[in-house]
Amino acid sequence: MRELLEKGAEVDEEDGEGRTALTVALAFGQEAAARALLEAGAGVNAGTGQRPLHGAGVGGMVDFVRELVEAGAEVDAEDGEGRTALTVALAFGQEAVARALLEAGAGVNAGTGQRPLHAAAEKGMEEVVRELAGKGAEVDAEDGEGRTAVRALRLQAVPPGTRAQPD
C-alpha cells in the first residue's frame, strides 16, 4: 500500500461502487492498509457510496470508528442506499461497533434507507432493539418493504421451513 501511495496513487479515488480504498480496507479488517491510507491523508468522509465509517462497521473495526469520529467523520452520513454506519454495523452483526457509534452520537432514526432498528431486528438482536427503542427509535416506522421492526424481529423467531403468520 505504501509503495502505491509513494508512486502517486490517488488516496481517495473511488471504485465503481463509490468506495475509497480506506473504506474497503476497513471493511476487510486490513488495519495496516487503513493506517497507511490515513497517514497519507485519506478523507474520513470521502466516497459517494459507503464511507469509511460504513467500512469500519462492516469490518468490526471499533478502534477505527472512534479514530474516524475524532478526525471529523460524519456519524450519520448515508451510503448510496440511504443507510448510516450504525445501520450497516447492525446489519453485519457488529454490536460493538454499533455501541461505539451510539456513544459518538449516531442517530437512532437517521437515514433514508433501512433504519438501525430494522437492521437490529432482522439480525434478531433483541437487546439492541430494546436499547434503540429506549433511545427514541421510531418503532412503527416501516422499511422499504412495508415492515415494522417488530415484524422483522418476529420473522427472526420463525423456525426454518415454517411460514410466518401474517400481522
C-alpha positions as CSV (number, residue, x, y, z in Angstrom):
1,M,0.0,0.0,0.0
2,R,2.7,2.4,1.0
3,E,4.6,1.8,-2.3
4,L,1.5,2.6,-4.3
5,L,0.9,5.8,-2.4
6,E,4.6,6.8,-2.8
7,K,4.2,6.3,-6.5
8,G,1.3,8.8,-6.6
9,A,-1.8,6.7,-6.3
10,E,-4.8,8.9,-5.6
11,V,-5.7,8.2,-2.0
12,D,-9.4,9.0,-2.2
13,E,-10.1,7.5,-5.7
14,E,-13.4,5.7,-5.7
15,D,-14.2,2.2,-7.1
16,G,-17.3,1.5,-9.2
17,E,-19.5,1.4,-6.0
18,G,-18.3,4.8,-4.7
19,R,-16.0,3.4,-2.1
20,T,-12.5,4.6,-1.4
21,A,-9.5,2.4,-0.6
22,L,-9.9,3.3,3.1
23,T,-13.5,2.2,3.2
24,V,-12.5,-1.2,1.6
25,A,-9.5,-1.7,3.8
26,L,-11.7,-1.1,6.9
27,A,-14.4,-3.4,5.6
28,F,-11.9,-6.2,5.2
29,G,-10.2,-5.6,8.5
30,Q,-6.9,-4.5,7.0
31,E,-5.6,-2.4,9.8
32,A,-2.1,-1.7,8.3
33,A,-3.5,-0.6,5.0
34,A,-6.1,1.6,6.7
35,R,-3.4,3.1,8.8
36,A,-1.2,3.8,5.8
37,L,-4.1,5.5,4.0
38,L,-5.0,7.7,6.9
39,E,-1.3,8.7,7.2
40,A,-1.4,9.6,3.5
41,G,-4.3,11.9,4.1
42,A,-7.3,9.7,3.1
43,G,-10.5,11.6,3.7
44,V,-12.6,10.4,6.6
45,N,-15.8,11.4,4.8
46,A,-14.7,10.5,1.2
47,G,-16.8,8.4,-1.0
48,T,-20.1,8.6,-2.7
49,G,-21.1,5.1,-1.8
50,Q,-20.2,3.6,1.6
51,R,-17.9,5.9,3.5
52,P,-15.0,4.9,5.9
53,L,-17.3,4.7,8.9
54,H,-19.5,2.2,7.0
55,G,-16.4,0.2,6.1
56,A,-15.4,0.1,9.8
57,G,-18.9,-1.1,10.6
58,V,-18.7,-3.9,8.1
59,G,-15.2,-5.0,9.3
60,G,-15.9,-4.6,13.1
61,M,-13.1,-2.0,13.4
62,V,-14.2,-0.4,16.7
63,D,-11.0,1.5,17.4
64,F,-11.1,3.0,13.9
65,V,-14.7,4.1,14.4
66,R,-13.5,6.1,17.4
67,E,-10.5,7.5,15.5
68,L,-12.6,8.4,12.4
69,V,-15.1,10.2,14.5
70,E,-12.4,12.1,16.4
71,A,-11.0,13.1,13.0
72,G,-14.3,14.5,11.9
73,A,-16.2,11.7,10.2
74,E,-19.9,12.4,9.8
75,V,-21.5,9.9,12.1
76,D,-24.9,9.9,10.3
77,A,-23.6,10.2,6.7
78,E,-25.6,7.9,4.4
79,D,-24.2,5.4,1.9
80,G,-25.6,5.1,-1.6
81,E,-28.6,3.2,-0.3
82,G,-29.5,5.7,2.4
83,R,-28.1,3.7,5.3
84,T,-26.0,5.1,8.1
85,A,-22.9,3.5,9.5
86,L,-25.0,2.4,12.5
87,T,-27.4,0.6,10.3
88,V,-24.6,-1.1,8.3
89,A,-22.8,-2.2,11.5
90,L,-26.1,-3.7,12.8
91,A,-26.8,-5.4,9.5
92,F,-23.4,-7.1,9.7
93,G,-24.0,-8.0,13.4
94,Q,-21.2,-5.7,14.6
95,E,-22.7,-4.8,18.0
96,A,-19.5,-3.4,19.5
97,V,-19.2,-1.0,16.5
98,A,-22.9,-0.1,16.9
99,R,-22.3,0.8,20.5
100,A,-19.3,2.9,19.7
101,L,-21.3,4.8,17.0
102,L,-24.2,5.3,19.5
103,E,-21.6,6.7,22.0
104,A,-20.4,9.0,19.3
105,G,-23.9,10.4,18.8
106,A,-25.3,8.3,15.9
107,G,-29.0,9.0,15.4
108,V,-31.3,6.1,16.1
109,N,-33.7,7.3,13.4
110,A,-31.1,8.6,10.9
111,G,-31.0,7.5,7.3
112,T,-33.4,7.5,4.4
113,G,-33.0,3.8,3.7
114,Q,-33.1,0.9,6.1
115,R,-33.1,2.2,9.7
116,P,-30.9,0.9,12.6
117,L,-33.9,-0.6,14.4
118,H,-34.8,-2.7,11.4
119,A,-31.3,-3.9,10.9
120,A,-31.0,-4.9,14.6
121,A,-34.4,-6.7,14.4
122,E,-33.5,-8.5,11.2
123,K,-30.4,-9.9,13.0
124,G,-32.5,-10.9,16.0
125,M,-30.6,-8.6,18.3
126,E,-33.5,-8.2,20.8
127,E,-31.4,-6.4,23.5
128,V,-30.2,-3.8,20.9
129,V,-33.8,-3.4,19.6
130,R,-34.9,-2.6,23.2
131,E,-31.9,-0.2,23.6
132,L,-32.7,1.7,20.3
133,A,-36.4,1.9,21.2
134,G,-35.4,3.3,24.6
135,K,-33.3,5.9,22.9
136,G,-36.3,7.0,20.8
137,A,-36.2,4.9,17.7
138,E,-39.5,5.0,15.8
139,V,-40.8,1.5,16.4
140,D,-43.7,2.0,14.0
141,A,-41.6,3.1,11.1
142,E,-41.7,0.9,8.0
143,D,-38.8,-0.3,5.9
144,G,-38.8,-0.3,2.1
145,E,-40.9,-3.5,2.2
146,G,-43.5,-2.0,4.5
147,R,-42.4,-4.0,7.5
148,T,-42.1,-2.6,11.0
149,A,-39.1,-3.5,13.1
150,V,-41.4,-5.6,15.4
151,R,-42.5,-7.6,12.3
152,A,-38.8,-8.1,11.3
153,L,-38.0,-9.3,14.8
154,R,-40.9,-11.7,14.8
155,L,-39.8,-13.1,11.5
156,Q,-36.4,-14.0,13.1
157,A,-38.3,-16.2,15.6
158,V,-39.9,-18.3,12.9
159,P,-38.2,-21.7,12.6
160,P,-36.7,-22.5,9.2
161,G,-39.2,-24.4,7.0
162,T,-42.3,-22.9,8.5
163,R,-44.4,-19.9,7.5
164,A,-44.7,-16.7,9.4
165,Q,-48.2,-15.8,10.4
166,P,-49.5,-12.5,8.9
167,D,-49.8,-9.5,11.2
